[in-house]
Amino acid sequence: MSLKSRGSKDSADAVPLREAGEADGGADDKPAAGDDAICLKAKMSLLNGITVIVGSIIGSGIFVSPTGVLKETGSVNLALVVWVVSGIFSMVGAYCYAELGCMIRKSGADYAYIMETFGPFMAFIRLWIECMIVRPCSQAIVALTFSVYVLKPFYPDCTPPDESVRLLAVCCI
């Protein structure tokens, strides 16, 4: 296996490409495109990794759920216990995600992990669901949350009207 990188003398950070005739039994056993093959450099700092994990694990739900947690638990102490337990679960998920990133050194994150584990069909289905359902829903939730927080000062004694919240959310998207 060789490391090939264009425009860089230090190829220690380059993602390895297979030589012609070198195969590992995977679905993409095609030879490299020649000496001028372009590849992505594996370049992510500790700060970048932390922000990606925090953004994907915590997300914007932190701004929506405190009220519901406090209402459902009935006390501040129990609400704090719920938050600590949830934080532990999130931390375990982040460690698992980091471990996957260390073990499967392909670009593409979830797609690459599922492709490696379950094959191309399941990876395609995961990517399709992400693009068609998960991302648009996430954007809608973020826009609605933002709209509620922006309109709240204009309606100090009550909740903002749904029409106003939705209109501002649509403008944000």
KOLTI-171650 format. One line per 2 residues: number of its first residue (from 1); their letters; for each residue x, y, z of C-alpha. Coordinates in steps of 0.2 Angstrom, whole numbers, always signed. Layout:
BEGIN
NUM = a = X:Y:Z; ...
# end
This chain:
BEGIN
1 = ms = +0:+0:+0; +7:+17:-4
3 = lk = +3:+35:+1; +0:+47:-13
5 = sr = -3:+65:-11; -3:+79:-24
7 = gs = +4:+96:-20; +12:+90:-3
9 = kd = +29:+84:+1; +24:+77:+17
11 = sa = +13:+62:+13; +12:+56:+31
13 = da = -5:+64:+33; -12:+57:+16
15 = vp = -25:+44:+15; -18:+28:+8
17 = lr = -23:+22:-9; -21:+5:-16
19 = ea = -8:+1:-29; -14:-8:-45
21 = ge = -16:-26:-41; -17:-24:-22
23 = ad = -34:-29:-15; -41:-32:+2
25 = gg = -57:-41:-3; -68:-25:-2
27 = ad = -81:-19:-14; -70:-5:-21
29 = dk = -55:-16:-27; -51:-4:-42
31 = pa = -33:+1:-45; -27:+18:-41
33 = ag = -29:+30:-55; -10:+32:-58
35 = dd = +4:+43:-50; -6:+59:-52
37 = ai = -21:+52:-41; -29:+65:-30
39 = cl = -33:+60:-12; -40:+69:+3
41 = ka = -28:+73:+17; -33:+66:+34
43 = km = -32:+83:+43; -43:+86:+58
45 = sl = -36:+94:+74; -42:+90:+92
47 = ln = -52:+106:+92; -61:+101:+75
49 = gi = -65:+84:+82; -72:+91:+98
51 = tv = -83:+103:+89; -89:+90:+77
53 = iv = -94:+78:+91; -102:+91:+102
55 = gs = -112:+98:+87; -118:+81:+82
57 = ii = -121:+74:+100; -128:+89:+109
59 = gs = -135:+99:+94; -148:+112:+97
61 = gi = -159:+101:+108; -150:+108:+123
63 = fv = -161:+124:+120; -177:+116:+119
65 = sp = -177:+102:+132; -173:+110:+149
67 = tg = -191:+116:+151; -198:+99:+147
69 = vl = -186:+90:+159; -189:+102:+173
71 = ke = -208:+100:+171; -208:+81:+170
73 = tg = -196:+78:+184; -204:+90:+196
75 = sv = -188:+95:+205; -172:+104:+201
77 = nl = -161:+90:+209; -170:+76:+199
79 = al = -168:+87:+183; -149:+88:+186
81 = vv = -148:+69:+188; -157:+67:+172
83 = wv = -145:+79:+163; -130:+70:+171
85 = vs = -136:+53:+165; -140:+60:+148
87 = gi = -122:+67:+147; -115:+51:+152
89 = fs = -124:+42:+138; -119:+56:+126
91 = mv = -101:+54:+131; -102:+35:+128
93 = ga = -109:+39:+111; -95:+51:+107
95 = yc = -82:+39:+112; -89:+25:+101
97 = ya = -90:+38:+86; -72:+43:+90
99 = el = -67:+24:+90; -75:+21:+74
101 = gc = -66:+36:+66; -49:+28:+72
103 = mi = -53:+11:+66; -61:+15:+49
105 = rk = -50:+28:+41; -60:+32:+26
107 = sg = -68:+49:+23; -87:+49:+24
109 = ad = -91:+47:+42; -107:+37:+45
111 = ya = -108:+32:+26; -91:+25:+27
113 = yi = -94:+16:+43; -110:+8:+37
115 = me = -102:+4:+20; -88:-5:+28
117 = tf = -100:-15:+40; -116:-18:+30
119 = gp = -111:-15:+12; -116:-2:-1
121 = fm = -135:-4:-1; -137:-1:+18
123 = af = -125:+14:+16; -135:+21:+2
125 = ir = -151:+19:+12; -143:+28:+27
127 = lw = -137:+42:+16; -153:+44:+7
129 = ie = -163:+45:+24; -150:+57:+31
131 = cm = -152:+69:+15; -171:+67:+13
133 = iv = -177:+66:+31; -165:+69:+45
135 = rp = -156:+85:+39; -172:+94:+33
137 = cs = -180:+90:+50; -165:+96:+60
139 = qa = -165:+112:+50; -183:+115:+53
141 = iv = -181:+111:+72; -167:+123:+73
143 = al = -176:+137:+63; -192:+135:+74
145 = tf = -181:+135:+90; -172:+151:+84
147 = sv = -189:+159:+80; -197:+156:+97
149 = yv = -181:+163:+106; -181:+179:+94
151 = lk = -200:+182:+96; -201:+179:+115
153 = pf = -196:+197:+120; -210:+204:+109
155 = yp = -223:+193:+119; -216:+193:+137
157 = dc = -233:+188:+145; -237:+173:+133
159 = tp = -230:+162:+120; -227:+169:+103
161 = pd = -241:+165:+90; -238:+149:+80
163 = es = -240:+159:+63; -227:+171:+68
165 = vr = -215:+158:+73; -218:+148:+57
167 = ll = -216:+163:+46; -199:+168:+54
169 = av = -193:+150:+53; -197:+149:+35
171 = cc = -188:+165:+32; -173:+158:+41
173 = i = -172:+143:+31
# end
